[in-house]
Amino acid sequence: MKARTLYHGLLDHDGPYQDDIDRWLGQATAPGYLERLRTAAVHSGWWADEERDGPALLEELYALGRVADVLLLDPPGPLGSPCSPCSVGSRLPCRLRLFTALGMTPFDGAGPFDPFLHEIVEVEQAEDPQAPIEVLEVRHPGLMLGELLFGRAGVRIRAGAAHAERGVADRFPLYWTFRRAGRTTRDLSQGWGGNSQWSTDFRLDYRTPGGDHLNVAENGSVDGRPELGHYRDLGPEERLLTPAERRELLRHRCLLRTPRAAAELAASPGWEDDLFPYEWRLPAGEA
């Protein structure tokens, strides 16, 4: 049972969504589907194994990610409120019900700011430009599938401008993301036809006892690349980003501050569309 079916079902109306989710879960939780998802829960190299249906599972995870995005489009209801009815304005309980039924574990995102776990939704600018990033409020919980990060927790933060700028950290395009309310997003499905877009792979980020592994499955490779891609392989706009800014983009899926070469980049309107970070990975050994 493909998540693409549920995604289109949710788009057919504005809610409630309980019947759509329950009907889909009734088929998805049959033997086989949950076992397939559990394959992705461990950082084991499964994505490169054609015999274990690695590429197809990456695409199914991507489709599930789109479902998760749809269920974030409206302001969430109170955490812990029941899923019935799942009306407009209270999609979050449905989101939790769906993905916990699929074996995922929610996390509330409380605690120190961590770019692996936290997606910045709103920035409150601190007076001290050197003030570190501090989580003020969790807007929606995150989801883990074993060691795999399925979705980050959305948070409102306070930070000095040296660490995160209001209007950049919460408004710069969010990469590896299909939809967000009030924010521009970019992913590899955009620009493709109705069927081709569903061949997009899910970004795989793992938190293991040995450290974090980011974007490990691109092209089936796990090798690190110095400076997030050899300089000769970068586009003109990407070369204008410093190595630290490219790391920031990979870790946070967006930039947090105005890039150092903002004036040069401004000469290319829409330069954000020309960034292609989807093949970037951290250098080997850097967690």
C-alpha positions as CSV (number, residue, x, y, z in Angstrom):
1,M,0.0,0.0,0.0
2,K,1.8,3.1,-1.2
3,A,1.8,6.4,0.8
4,R,1.2,8.2,-2.5
5,T,-2.4,7.0,-2.3
6,L,-2.9,8.5,1.1
7,Y,-1.3,11.8,0.0
8,H,-3.7,12.2,-2.8
9,G,-6.6,11.3,-0.6
10,L,-5.7,14.0,2.0
11,L,-5.6,16.6,-0.8
12,D,-9.1,15.7,-2.0
13,H,-10.7,17.6,0.9
14,D,-10.0,19.8,3.9
15,G,-10.7,17.3,6.6
16,P,-11.6,15.6,8.8
17,Y,-8.9,13.1,7.9
18,Q,-9.6,10.3,10.4
19,D,-11.4,8.0,8.0
20,D,-8.7,8.5,5.3
21,I,-5.9,7.6,7.7
22,D,-7.7,4.7,9.3
23,R,-8.7,3.2,5.9
24,W,-5.1,3.5,4.7
25,L,-3.6,2.1,7.9
26,G,-5.9,-0.9,7.7
27,Q,-4.1,-1.9,4.5
28,A,-0.6,-0.5,5.3
29,T,-0.3,-2.4,8.6
30,A,-0.8,-5.7,6.9
31,P,2.2,-8.1,7.0
32,G,5.0,-6.8,4.9
33,Y,4.7,-3.0,4.9
34,L,5.8,-2.4,8.5
35,E,8.6,-4.9,8.1
36,R,9.7,-3.0,5.0
37,L,9.8,0.2,6.9
38,R,11.8,-1.3,9.7
39,T,14.5,-2.0,7.2
40,A,15.2,1.7,7.1
41,A,15.5,2.0,10.9
42,V,19.2,1.1,11.0
43,H,22.2,2.6,9.4
44,S,23.3,-0.5,7.6
45,G,23.7,0.4,4.0
46,W,20.4,-1.1,3.0
47,W,19.7,1.7,0.5
48,A,22.3,0.4,-1.9
49,D,21.0,-3.2,-1.9
50,E,18.9,-3.6,-5.0
51,E,17.8,-7.1,-3.8
52,R,16.2,-5.6,-0.7
53,D,14.2,-3.1,-2.7
54,G,16.4,-0.2,-1.4
55,P,15.5,2.4,-4.1
56,A,11.8,1.6,-3.9
57,L,11.9,2.1,-0.1
58,L,13.6,5.4,-0.5
59,E,10.7,6.5,-2.7
60,E,8.1,5.2,-0.3
61,L,9.8,7.1,2.6
62,Y,9.7,10.2,0.4
63,A,5.9,9.7,-0.2
64,L,5.4,9.3,3.6
65,G,7.3,12.5,4.0
66,R,4.9,14.3,1.7
67,V,2.0,13.0,3.8
68,A,3.7,14.3,6.9
69,D,4.1,17.7,5.2
70,V,0.4,17.9,4.4
71,L,-0.4,17.2,8.1
72,L,1.7,20.2,9.1
73,L,0.1,22.8,6.8
74,D,-2.4,24.1,9.3
75,P,-1.7,25.5,12.8
76,P,-1.5,22.4,15.1
77,G,-4.0,21.7,17.8
78,P,-2.9,21.2,21.4
79,L,-0.2,18.5,21.8
80,G,-1.8,15.3,23.0
81,S,-5.3,16.2,21.9
82,P,-7.3,13.3,20.4
83,C,-7.4,12.6,16.7
84,S,-11.2,12.5,16.4
85,P,-12.2,14.6,14.6
86,C,-9.1,15.5,12.5
87,S,-10.4,18.9,11.3
88,V,-8.6,21.8,9.7
89,G,-6.5,23.5,12.3
90,S,-5.9,20.2,14.2
91,R,-4.0,18.0,11.8
92,L,-1.1,17.4,14.2
93,P,-2.8,14.7,16.3
94,C,-3.6,12.8,13.1
95,R,0.0,13.1,12.1
96,L,1.1,11.5,15.4
97,R,-1.5,8.8,15.2
98,L,-0.5,7.9,11.7
99,F,3.2,7.7,12.2
100,T,3.2,6.1,15.6
101,A,1.1,3.3,14.0
102,L,3.9,2.9,11.5
103,G,6.4,2.3,14.2
104,M,7.8,5.8,14.6
105,T,8.6,7.5,17.9
106,P,7.7,11.1,18.5
107,F,10.2,13.4,20.4
108,D,9.1,16.7,21.8
109,G,12.2,18.7,20.8
110,A,12.8,20.2,24.2
111,G,16.3,20.7,25.4
112,P,19.4,22.4,23.8
113,F,19.1,23.3,20.1
114,D,20.4,20.6,17.8
115,P,20.2,21.0,14.0
116,F,19.8,17.3,13.6
117,L,16.6,17.4,15.7
118,H,15.3,20.9,15.2
119,E,13.8,22.8,12.3
120,I,13.7,26.5,12.9
121,V,10.1,27.9,12.4
122,E,10.5,31.3,13.9
123,V,13.4,33.4,15.2
124,E,13.2,35.9,18.1
125,Q,16.3,38.1,17.7
126,A,18.3,38.5,20.8
127,E,19.9,41.9,21.6
128,D,23.3,40.4,22.1
129,P,24.5,39.3,18.6
130,Q,26.6,36.5,20.2
131,A,23.7,35.0,22.2
132,P,23.6,31.2,21.3
133,I,20.5,29.6,19.8
134,E,17.9,28.8,22.5
135,V,14.7,26.8,22.0
136,L,11.8,28.8,23.3
137,E,8.8,26.7,22.1
138,V,8.2,23.4,20.3
139,R,5.6,24.0,17.6
140,H,5.4,20.4,16.5
141,P,7.2,17.2,17.7
142,G,9.7,15.3,15.6
143,L,9.7,11.7,14.5
144,M,12.3,9.0,14.6
145,L,12.2,5.5,13.0
146,G,14.8,3.7,15.0
147,E,18.1,5.5,14.2
148,L,16.6,7.3,11.2
149,L,15.4,10.8,11.5
150,F,12.0,11.0,9.7
151,G,11.0,14.5,10.7
152,R,12.6,17.3,12.8
153,A,10.7,19.0,15.6
154,G,9.6,22.5,14.6
155,V,10.8,25.1,17.1
156,R,10.7,28.8,17.8
157,I,14.1,30.0,18.9
158,R,15.9,33.1,20.4
159,A,19.4,33.8,19.0
160,G,21.9,36.5,18.4
161,A,22.4,37.6,14.8
162,A,25.8,36.0,14.7
163,H,24.1,32.6,15.0
164,A,20.7,32.9,13.4
165,E,19.1,35.9,11.7
166,R,15.4,36.6,11.8
167,G,14.2,36.6,8.2
168,V,16.9,34.2,7.1
169,A,16.9,31.2,9.4
170,D,13.1,31.1,9.4
171,R,12.5,32.3,5.8
172,F,15.4,31.1,3.6
173,P,14.2,28.2,1.3
174,L,14.0,24.9,3.1
175,Y,15.7,22.2,1.1
176,W,14.9,18.5,1.0
177,T,11.3,19.6,1.8
178,F,8.2,19.5,-0.3
179,R,5.8,21.8,1.6
180,R,5.7,24.1,4.6
181,A,3.1,26.7,5.5
182,G,4.4,30.2,4.8
183,R,7.8,29.1,3.6
184,T,9.5,28.4,0.3
185,T,10.7,24.9,-0.1
186,R,12.9,22.9,-2.5
187,D,13.2,19.2,-3.3
188,L,14.2,17.1,-6.2
189,S,10.6,16.3,-7.2
190,Q,9.9,19.9,-8.2
191,G,9.7,20.4,-12.0
192,W,9.0,16.8,-12.8
193,G,5.7,15.4,-14.1
194,G,2.9,13.8,-12.1
195,N,4.5,10.3,-12.1
196,S,8.2,11.1,-12.4
197,Q,8.2,13.2,-9.2
198,W,7.4,10.2,-7.1
199,S,10.8,8.7,-8.0
200,T,12.4,11.2,-5.6
201,D,14.5,9.6,-2.8
202,F,14.0,10.5,0.9
203,R,17.0,12.1,2.6
204,L,18.5,9.7,5.1
205,D,20.0,11.1,8.3
206,Y,21.0,8.7,11.0
207,R,21.9,9.2,14.7
208,T,23.9,6.2,15.8
209,P,26.2,5.5,18.8
210,G,29.1,6.2,16.5
211,G,27.8,9.7,15.5
212,D,25.5,11.4,13.0
213,H,25.4,10.4,9.4
214,L,23.8,13.0,7.0
215,N,22.4,12.5,3.6
216,V,24.0,9.1,3.3
217,A,22.1,7.5,0.5
218,E,22.6,10.0,-2.4
219,N,23.6,7.9,-5.4
220,G,24.0,4.9,-3.2
221,S,27.2,6.3,-1.8
222,V,28.5,6.7,1.7
223,D,31.8,8.3,1.0
224,G,32.5,11.8,2.4
225,R,33.5,14.6,0.1
226,P,35.8,17.4,1.4
227,E,34.1,20.7,1.8
228,L,30.7,19.1,0.9
229,G,31.7,18.5,-2.7
230,H,34.9,19.2,-4.5
231,Y,35.1,22.8,-5.5
232,R,35.3,22.0,-9.2
233,D,31.9,20.2,-8.9
234,L,30.2,23.2,-7.5
235,G,28.0,25.6,-9.4
236,P,28.9,29.4,-9.6
237,E,26.5,30.3,-6.8
238,E,27.6,27.4,-4.6
239,R,31.2,28.5,-5.0
240,L,30.2,31.9,-3.5
241,L,29.2,30.2,-0.3
242,T,31.9,29.6,2.2
243,P,32.7,26.0,3.3
244,A,31.1,26.9,6.6
245,E,27.9,28.1,4.9
246,R,27.7,24.9,2.8
247,R,28.0,22.9,6.0
248,E,25.3,25.1,7.5
249,L,23.0,24.4,4.6
250,L,23.6,20.7,4.8
251,R,23.1,20.5,8.6
252,H,20.1,22.9,8.8
253,R,18.7,22.4,5.3
254,C,18.7,26.1,5.0
255,L,21.1,29.1,5.7
256,L,20.8,30.7,9.0
257,R,22.5,34.0,8.2
258,T,23.0,36.4,5.3
259,P,25.8,34.8,3.2
260,R,29.2,36.6,3.2
261,A,28.9,37.0,-0.6
262,A,25.4,38.4,-0.5
263,A,26.3,41.3,-2.8
264,E,27.7,39.0,-5.5
265,L,24.8,36.6,-5.1
266,A,22.3,39.5,-5.5
267,A,23.6,39.9,-9.0
268,S,21.9,36.6,-9.8
269,P,18.2,37.0,-8.9
270,G,16.8,33.7,-7.8
271,W,20.2,32.3,-7.0
272,E,18.7,30.0,-4.3
273,D,17.1,28.0,-7.2
274,D,20.6,27.3,-8.6
275,L,21.9,25.7,-5.4
276,F,22.0,21.9,-5.6
277,P,23.0,20.6,-2.2
278,Y,21.3,17.2,-2.6
279,E,24.6,15.4,-3.3
280,W,26.5,17.0,-0.4
281,R,27.8,15.0,2.5
282,L,30.1,15.7,5.3
283,P,33.8,14.8,4.9
284,A,34.6,11.3,6.1
285,G,34.8,11.1,9.9
286,E,33.0,14.4,10.5
287,A,29.9,13.8,12.5
